[in-house]
Structure formats: C-alpha cells, structure tokens
Amino acid sequence: MAAIPRLPEGFVWGTATSAFQIEGAVDEDGRGPSVWDAFTATPGKVRDGHTAATACDHYHRYEEDVALLRRLGADAYRFSVAWPRVQPDGTGPVNEPGLAFYDRLVDALLDAGVTPMPTLFHWDLPQALEDRGGWLDRDTAHRFAAYAAAVADRLGDRVRHWITLNEPFEHMALGYALGQHAPGHTYLLDALPAAHHQLLGHGLATAALRAAGAPHVMLTNSYTPAIPYSGSKADTEAARAYDTLHRRLFTDPVLLGAYPDLDGFGLAGPLPFVKDGDLDRIKAPIDGLGVNYYNPTRVTAPEPGTTPLPFELAEFEHVNTTDFGWPVIPSGLTQTLLELTADYGPALPPLWVTENGCSYDTAPDADGRIRDQARIDYLEAHVKAVAAAVEQGADVRGYLVWSLLDNFEWAEGYHQRFGLVHVDFATLERTPKDSFDRYAALIAEQRR
Ligand code: BGC
C-alpha cells in the first residue's frame, strides 16, 4: 500500500478510552452509582446481561495500561473522569479517594511522557442526578460546572488539555430519545432539552475550567456525513434534516451562538427550554473541536406516516463492514473534516480526531498472537483520510484511536472489541495486537 503522508510537525498521536468502559471497581473507594450501573442491572438492556463491574479492571491496573501507552509511543491519552467517583451524588463535597485515582493516573501518564486529555463526561451520570431528571433538568448543567471546577482544582496544575462532554448527540439520542443506552428513556423529540442542558453544561464548565486557568478546552462531538440515498430532492432534504439534528444542533450553538432552524421537526419558533443568556454561555470560545468519526450515514426520505422524523436511515450497499456491521468508508472522515472547515469558516477552532476505530473480534492464534489485519487496514486508511483533509486545508492537530483496550461496549457488553490491545475478560491479561505494533511503527515513522 502507498506510504502514509507525513502529518504536520507537532501532530499529536494517541488513543482514547472512557471510565465506565474500562475501570471496573464500581463499588470501591466511595464511588456512587451511575445511570449505567442501573441500566446494566436492568434485565434485557445489555447483551447477555454483561455488566461493567470489573470491565478491564483499569482502576487497579492503570500502571500496566500507562506502560502500554509508553510502549506505543503515544503523545496523548484521552480518558474520562467518572463523575460518580468524584461526587458520588453528583453534588456536594468531593470524594477524596475518587479524585486521588485520577491524580495517580495523571502523574503516571506524565512520568511516561504522555499528555493527559481528560473528558469530564462520558455518559456515566451519577444516578442521584438522574433521579432528579438527569440532563432533562436544567440544574444538571450547573452541577456539571461545579464538578468540573472540583476536578480542575485538583488536576489543573498538571492537566492542560480538557474535554467537557463526549458526544452529546449520542447521549441524547440513545439515552433519552430511543432508550438503547442509559438512562433508557424513549422520549423521542421530547429528549431535546437533554441536548440543550448538555450544551449549557459544556458552556458553564468551560467557564469554570477557564477560571481554574485551563489553557486548552474542547468539546467532543460525533460527526458523520449525511449521504442522501439518491439524487432526489426528497432524499437530499432528508439528509439535510439528519445533518441538522446530528451535527448542526450540537455545533452551531457552540461555534455560532444559535440553534439551527428545527421547523422540519415540527418545532417552529423559539425552543422553550432555551433561556436568555444561555447561548452566550454555550458559545464560550473553545480551543479545539473534538471529532469522533466511525462512518457516514445514509439517509432517505421517510415513507409517509411511518415516523415523526423527516428522515429514515438506510444501509450502504457493497461496502465492507466491521464486526459491528458498521460500514468502512474512510473518505467520510476526509469529508467530515472538510465540511466542518467549509461550513464554519473562521468560527471553527482547530480540529482533533478524538476517536476513530473499529470492532473486529480477531481471536489469538495458537501462538498467542492476534493478527488483526482488518484493523491495521482500517487505521491506515483513516490516517490517510486525515492527511487528505489536511492537504485540502483542514486544520487537524491530533488523532486518537478508539480504543487502547478491548472494553465494555455499552449495550453490546463485551461483544465488540475495539482495542489495539486484546483483553482476556476472564484473566484480564492484556496482549497487544498486531495493530498495536503497526500503530507504534506509524507514530515512529511520523516522528522521523
Ligand atoms: C463512544 C465510545 C464507544 C465508541 C464505539 C463512541 O460513540 O464515544 O464510548 O465505545 O463510539 O461505539
């Protein structure tokens, strides 16, 4: 295959994980329950009833995991802080042992020469806040800012790069609209306040981080080009509607200080939950925009009377898929980065690919080696897609692979393996896959 073009000097290479998916130790050191503990305990919600009680046991094995990052040659590591470890009820005084864990993790990363990039919310809301309405309750935004301040107060002397939220679209859509993720609500379009309150939380947390001296703050969204099923006007309009909901609803307020027009969703006029001054808070300047990319989305006009939404999703034909069934279309990453660049112009901060990766369940061979060539192909193609976007004018500063470790893949439990490192969930043994070595070599080549 053709060589991978060199990314600009200073480009940051790394990996990403999230707390609930890897830490385990859910009852230790004063951690409170999260919405995901409740969801996993509810029969039928997670495939085969898997729970994250142990997950990768990263809480106890973080030193081994940091050693893997050092061996990889990673510049940066994106992890998330579990709010219920820091504030078991989501409010009030901090739980010292919980914060101490992240303190140790940050020190270990810095010792290994790896830049810590914590995300403050990756979906594990304290259950006590959910009991008061979760992200449908405006007060959760204020609680989030107070929690952000507490974490920054403890780690801000060493952490420079902060991410407020992970994928507020997915959290709203899967958690509040469709019920496929915690907290499991099926409110459809009535889930929209969960979008606004997360974004308000992002704005308020950004202010709190700035007050604590944070030099670099980002928000991470998921992005997926919306591809019309056909060239018809109806399909093109449907794709535009999907793009409004997935991308613009979570990007326009942050970068432009305004919500997109939601008339097509039957929501004409001002949104009742948006209060005076909210948009000013939400558009607080950020230093980078995190882009999580997995695949594009094919969109078609709905059959009349079948859905309250102005679009339906369709399958791509004749494309390779991962073991999750997700289409492998690297050009979608170039497209996403270039569309953001064109559509937001001077309002767009530098872009960071904060997640990109694939699920392949490659088992160890008899010699113990994991020959995950499909993941190598996926990663090489997507790094090239980033390079192509940069060549065409996108300002991209970093690329983080999802994920360092095989981990708890939400409603799929342990069935989807996204790791560069294989985890045996019976013994918790870590084995770097061939893709780990390839990524290490790629990082080394880029530095040469
Ligand atoms: C999430 C991760 C998740 C990954 C693969 C992203 O939407 O941020 O937590 O594991 O996709 O599904």
Residues whose N, C-alpha, C, O or C-beta is under 5 A from the ligand:
A	BS01	BGC	none
